[in-house]
Amino acid sequence: MCPTPMLESIKQQRGIISAQQFENLSQLLGNNHKDTAQWLLTQIQPWAVAPVSQFQVAALVHARNHQGEEFYAAGVNVELPHCGLESAVHAEQTALHNAWLNDACELLHLYVSATPCGYCRQFIKEFCADTGLAISIGEVEATLSELLPLAFGPNDLGVSERILAEQKGNCCGLGKCDDVEQLQQQLHRHLQLSYAPYSGGQAALMLSMGEQHFYGRYIENAAFNPSFHPLLAAFSQVALLGQGIDFKAIDRVSLCELDSLKSHRDSTEAMVRRLAPQARFQYHCANSSAAAAST
């Protein structure tokens, strides 16, 4: 039996693989779980959008959700044409955001096709209460503590909140709907679930391409610089369809954020105007009490 139909299914699920799908694939390939994960990385790598570096990277997060179900979340690197290199998205960021968007509450293992850079190691740290996460890089096995000794994290800034803490309900990353009110409610829910313990400026974004809608949640990091911009997070979701990013197909970008000392408005609007000038840009800034009251 050919695994191609399963790979197409994974694209339709935006890089999410159920535990049963993973087990079926392992049996089909005659592999153990590690070799199956490594095989998946080779299949996912071509989904990367890397017009600048031509260096394709894939990542796969093995996670558990709040219902106790295990699953896998894929990720690839994304580079934006005609934008600064600081707008590049790393495969580990895509995979971790994808897992979190789909209700992950615990990370079990991380598989990557290339050695994580220092930026990614710091980003991974934000998702780990400790640094014992197992990371497989080809045949090399390591832990986050080995890759990031003397790590700086939330505790150093007196922050006890954790990104994978119990969520007040989940809203899946998949979106295909024409009801404007329902779409806005879903965007607002992503806003509530975004992670901004350092600035308080929670944010979420919806990127629309016809009937398809992609969500990006803002993720802050204790070191600030590896924080994940909501527009970049949404672009990373588009890349998981495995078809590149057709910027001309973007017709609407909606950003919602809480009022704080930082804002994504100008940077989002600038990138949208540069990459998808035909798209309608919508912006809403709320105060924290209004956000908490809305559902």
N, C-alpha and C positions, 0 to 999 in steps of 0.2 A: 504493500500500500504506500502511496506517495504522500509525504507530509505537506504538499503544497496547499491543499484545501484548509488544513489547520492554520498554516501561516496566513492565508487570506482572512480567516476568521479572527486571528489575532490583530490584524490591521483594522478590521471592522470594530473590534473591541478597544481600539486605540491603545494597543500595547499591553493589554491586561490578559493574563493567562491564568485560568483557574487551576487549582491543584489537580483536578481530574484531567484536564487537558494536558497538563505537564506530565502526569503519570502515563497517559495514553501515548504521548510523544516518546517518552522514555522506552516504553515497550515496543513501539514501532521502530525505533532506531536501534534497539537492543543495547542501550547505554545505561550507565548508572546516572544518578541525578546530576552530579558535577559535569559529566561529559555532555549530558543533555543541555545543561545551561550554557556550556561553552559552544555547543553547536548552534543554539539559539542566537548567541551573540554574533556569530558569523552571518546568520541570516538577517539579523536586524541591522547590522552595520551599514548596508547600502541605503537604509532609510535616512541616514545622516544628511544634513544640508550643510555642506562645507565648501562653498565656492571660493573662499580665500585660501584656506590651508590645504584643501584636498585631503585632509586627514580625517577619516571617518572613525568614530568611536561609538561603541555600544555599551550599555550597562543594563543589568537585570537585578532587581530587588526582590528577594524572597521575603514576604511579609505575612503578618496575621492581622485580620480585622477585628472589630469589636464584637463580632459574633463568634469569634474563635476559629474562623475559617482561614486557611492559608491560601495565598495566591502569589503570583509573580507580576511585577510591573516593569516594563521595558522602558528604555530611554536612549536617545541618541543626541549627538551634539548638533547645534544649529548656529550657523553664521549668517548674518544679515548683509546683503549686498549694499554697498554705498553707505554703510554705517561704521562707526568706530568699533575697534576690536573689543572694547569694553561691553559691547552689546552681545557678544558671543555667549551662547548657552552651552554648558558642559553636559555630557551624557549623564553623569551622576545626578546633576540637578534635575534633568528631565525625568529620570527614573524615580527619584525620591518624591518629586512633586506629583508624579502620576500615581504612585502608591498612596500618598497622603490624600489626594483627591478622591481616591477610591476606598477611603475609610481605614487605612492602615493604622494600627495602634502599636505595633511591635515589629522591629526589623529583625529578621532571622539570619540573613546572609546577603552579601552584595557581590555580584560577579561583574567584572569589567574587562574590556578587551585591551586596555592599555593602562599603565600605571597612573593612578589618580595624581593630579598635580596638587600643589600646596593649597591652592584655592578650593579645590574639591574636598580635600581632607578637612579643611575648616568648615565647609558647608555640611559635610556628613556629620561632623561633631554636633551640630545643632539638633540633629535627630536622635542622638544617643545620650541617654542618661549616664552611661558609663562608656568606656572606650574599648570594650571587649568585642565589638562587632566583628565577625569573621568576614574577610574580604579575599576573594579569589581573583588573581590576575594571571590568567593563563594557568600554568602549572604551579605558580607561586601562591602560597597560602600565608596570610598575614592577618593581624588584628589592627583595628584603628589605632590602638595605643602604640603599636610598633611603627605605624606610618606617621603618627602625630604625637610624639612624646611631649610631655609637659604642656598638654593642650590647654588653650584658652577657651572658655565657654561661658554659658549663662551664669553659672555660680560666681564667676569673677566680677560680674556686674550686679550681683545680688538679685538675680532673677530666678525664681523658682518655677515659673510657668514652663511647660514643655510642649513642643509642637505636636507630639503624638499622644497627648493626654486625652482623657475621655472627651469626646465631642458631643455637643448637644444635638444629636441627630446628624445624619449624613446626607449630602446631596452628591449624587454620582457625577462624574466628569462628562458623561455622555449627554448630548443635548440635541434633539431634533423636534422642534415645536414652532408653531406659528403664532401662538397666543402671546401677545406682547406683555400682558400683565403677568402671566405665568413665568415668562422669561425674566422679567424684572425681579420677581420674587425669588427666582433661583439665583440670580446674580447677587441679590441682597443676602441670601443665605451663605453664599461663598464669602461675601464680605465678613459676615459674622464669624466664619470659621477660619479666616486668614490669621496670620501670626505676626504680631507687631508689638512684642513686650518692651522694646527699647524706646520706641517713639510714640506708641499708642495710635499710630496712623494706619489702622487696618485698611486694606484695599483689595479689590477684586475687579476683574475685567472680563467682559464677554466679547468675543470676536465672532462675527457672523459672516458666513459664506453661503448665501441662499438659505436653504432650510437647515443647514448644519451650524451648530453653535459650539464654540470652544471656550472654556473657562480657564482663567489663570488666577491663582490666589497669591497674594503677596507673602513672601517669607523673609523675615528679618534674621540677621545673624549677629552674634555677639561681637564679631570683628567688623560689623557694618558692611564692608566692601563685598563679601560674598552674598549679600541679601539678593533675593530673586524678584525682579521687576514683574508685575502682573502681566504686562503685555508680552514680555519674553516667555513667561510661563504659558500663556495662551498659544504663542507661536510653537512652543515645544509640543503642545497637544496636537496641533495640525500636522507636525512632522511625523507623528506616530501613525498616520494613515499610510505611510510608506510611499507617498507620491510627491514628495517635495512640498514646497509652499507656493501656491499660485496667488501672488499678491494682488493681481488684477481681479481675482474672484472675491476679494473682501469687500463687503458692502456696508458694514457697520462695525464700529468699535465703541463699546460703552464702558466707561470707567466710573466706578463708585468708590469713594474713599471717605474716611473720617478726617475731620479737621485736625491738623497737628502741625508741628514745626517743619515737617517735610511733606512734599506733595509730588505725585507722579504726573500731574496734569501736563506741565510743559513738555516733559520728556516724552510722554505718550503721544501727545499731539504732534510733536516734531517727527517722531518715527513714523507715525501714520501718514503724515503729509509727504514724507520722503518715499515711503514704500508703497503706499496705497492711497494716492491723492483723491481717487474717486470715492473712497469710503466716507461715510458720515460719522463724525466723531461726536459722541455724547458724553457729557460729564456731569456728575452729581457729587456734591460734597455734603456730608451729613455730620451732625454732632453725635457724640457717643450715646446720649440718652435717646435720640430719635432712632438710631440704629438698633438699640436694644429693644425698643418698643415694637419694631416692625418684624413681621414674619413672612 
